[in-house]
């Protein structure tokens, strides 16, 4: 019996590794500083090497551990307390965000890429406008 081996992947260039590391560092800084948004730099990096839908999903998977780490550090420094994490004030957000996240994950493979990109761009523009002028 002979085993079929997968084709060898080419080794990434030093420049590519440095760019990836710097972008990932920036994602961590943004996520820790703002509590969200670290996926945006990762998305741009992942988009260079992956299909858009794969890049969106991969960025989310990278941000989950960063968000957990940021929350733990916020707790350690006293910025948030356990009672705040589990307060009834958060419940309405979770009740909407959890099914919304599930629906978004399902729609990611079903919507046209151009629509997803326009929605993402519109959200970035709207967020930037709100932060700059409010």
N, C-alpha and C positions, 0 to 999 in steps of 0.2 A: 504494500500500500504506500502510495506516495502522497505526501501532504502538499496541498496547493498553498503557496505562500502569497501573501498580499504584496502588491507592488511597493517598493521602497519609497518612502516619502523623502522629498528633498529637504535638506537641512536649511532652516531659515537663516537668512543673512544676519550679520551682526547688527546692521542698521535696523532691520525689521524687529529684532529682539529688543533693541534699545527703545525704538518707537513704541512697541507694545508695552514695555515696562513703564515708560513715562506716561503713556495714556492711562494705564491701569492705576498708577500712582495718583494722577489727576482725578480719576473716577473716585478713588478712595477719599481724597481731600474734599471733593465736592459733596460726596455722600455724608461724610462726617460733619462738615461745616453746615450744610443746609438741611440735613436729615433726609434728603431725597435728591434725585437728579444725577447721581453718579452713573446711572446707566446710559446717559447721553454720550459722554466721551467714549464709553465702551462700545456703544452702538456704532459710532463712526468707525472705530477700529475694526470691529467684527464685520462690518459691512464690506470692508476691503477684501475679506477672505471667505465670506459666506453669502448664501442667498439671504435676501432681506428678512424673510420670515424666520429663518434660522438665527440670524443676527439678533432680532427682537427677542426671541426665546432665550438665546444664550446670554444676552445682557441681563435679562431678568434673573436667570440662575446665578449669575455673578453677583448681582446686587443683593440677593437675599442674605447671604452670609455677612456682607458688609453692613447691611441694615441691622442685623442682629448684634454685630459687634458695636456699631454706633450706639444702639439702645443700651447695651451693657455699659459702655463708657459714660453715657449720659447719666445712667443710674449711679455708677461709681462716683461721679463728680457731684452728685446731688441735684443735677438739673431736672431729673424726674424721679418719682417715687413709685413703689410697687402699687400703691393705692391709685395713683394717677393712671398707671398702665391698665388697670382693671376697673376703672371707674365707669359709671353708667353714662358719662358724657361721651365715651368712645363708642358705646354700643350702637348708636344709630349709624355711625360711619362704617363699622364692621358689617352691619346688616346689609348695607348697600355695596360695600367694596368687595366682599367675598363673592356674591353671585355675579357682580360686575366683572371681577377678575376671571371667573370661570367662563362667562360669555365672551370676554375678549380673547381668551385663549382658543376658544372654539372658532371664533370669527377669523382669527389670524390666518388660518389655512383656507378660508372660504371667500374672503374678500379680495378684490383686485389689489395688487401691490400699489398701484398708483393712488388708490383711495386711501390706503393706510398711510402712505407717505404724505399726502395732503393733510390728513387729520393730524399726524405727528407734527408737521410744519406749522399748522394753524395753532396747535396747542403750545408749541414753543413761542410763537409770535405773541399769542395772547398772554402767556405767562410773563414773557419779557416786558410787554407793555404794562401789565399790572404792577410788576415789581419796580419799573422805572418811574411810573407816574402815580403811584398811590401810597 
